[in-house]
Amino acid sequence: MGKTSMASLLTKAAHLCHINVGEVVKEKHLHDGWDPDLLFHILNEDLLCNKLEERMKRGGNIVDYHGCDSRVFPREMVRSGGSA
């Protein structure tokens, strides 16, 4: 089972909100274009964090992020017990 499938199951079981970062970035155009060599959108971290800030403050989220750098999300955005 992959990360997105697991996040979906957890959010349903725990009645939380699933935030799929990849989908949000594509749908809301929170990127700086497409990298044709690596075949993915170039994440604009500032746009993403601005877009998610209020949702994250409310809590109750499981953040599904397919990156290796958890520093994308400022510490104050992720509360204890949260996931990013």
C-alpha positions in Angstrom: 0.0 0.0 0.0 1.3 3.4 -0.9 1.4 6.7 1.0 -1.7 8.2 -0.6 -3.8 5.0 -0.1 -2.7 4.9 3.5 -3.4 8.6 4.1 -6.9 8.1 2.6 -7.7 5.1 4.8 -6.4 6.9 7.9 -8.4 10.1 7.3 -11.6 8.1 6.8 -11.0 6.0 9.9 -10.1 8.9 12.1 -12.5 11.5 10.6 -9.7 13.8 9.6 -9.0 15.8 6.5 -6.7 14.4 3.8 -4.5 17.0 2.1 -2.9 15.6 -0.9 -0.2 18.2 -1.6 0.4 17.0 -5.2 -3.2 17.5 -6.1 -3.4 20.8 -4.4 -0.3 22.1 -6.2 -1.7 21.0 -9.6 -5.3 22.2 -9.0 -4.4 25.6 -7.5 -1.3 26.1 -9.8 1.0 26.4 -6.8 4.1 25.7 -8.9 6.7 27.4 -11.0 6.2 25.3 -14.1 6.9 21.8 -15.3 10.3 20.1 -15.2 10.5 18.1 -18.5 13.5 16.1 -17.5 12.2 15.0 -14.1 8.5 15.0 -15.2 7.0 16.9 -12.3 5.8 20.3 -11.3 8.3 22.5 -9.6 6.8 23.2 -6.2 6.5 26.9 -5.1 6.8 26.4 -1.3 5.6 29.9 -0.5 2.4 29.6 -2.5 1.7 26.2 -1.0 2.2 27.3 2.6 0.1 30.4 2.1 -2.7 28.3 0.6 -2.7 25.7 3.4 -2.0 28.0 6.3 -5.6 28.5 7.6 -6.4 24.8 7.1 -3.3 23.7 9.0 -4.1 26.1 11.9 -7.4 24.5 12.4 -5.7 21.1 12.7 -7.2 17.7 12.0 -5.2 17.1 8.9 -3.1 14.3 7.4 -0.7 15.8 4.9 0.2 13.5 2.0 3.5 14.9 0.7 5.6 13.0 -1.8 8.8 14.9 -1.1 11.9 14.2 1.0 12.2 17.6 2.5 9.8 18.1 5.5 11.2 21.7 5.9 8.7 22.7 3.2 6.2 23.2 6.1 7.2 25.7 8.8 7.3 24.3 12.3 4.5 26.6 13.5 2.3 25.1 10.7 2.6 21.6 12.0 1.4 21.0 15.6 2.6 18.2 17.9 0.9 15.0 16.9 0.4 16.2 13.4 1.9 14.8 10.2 3.8 16.5 7.5 
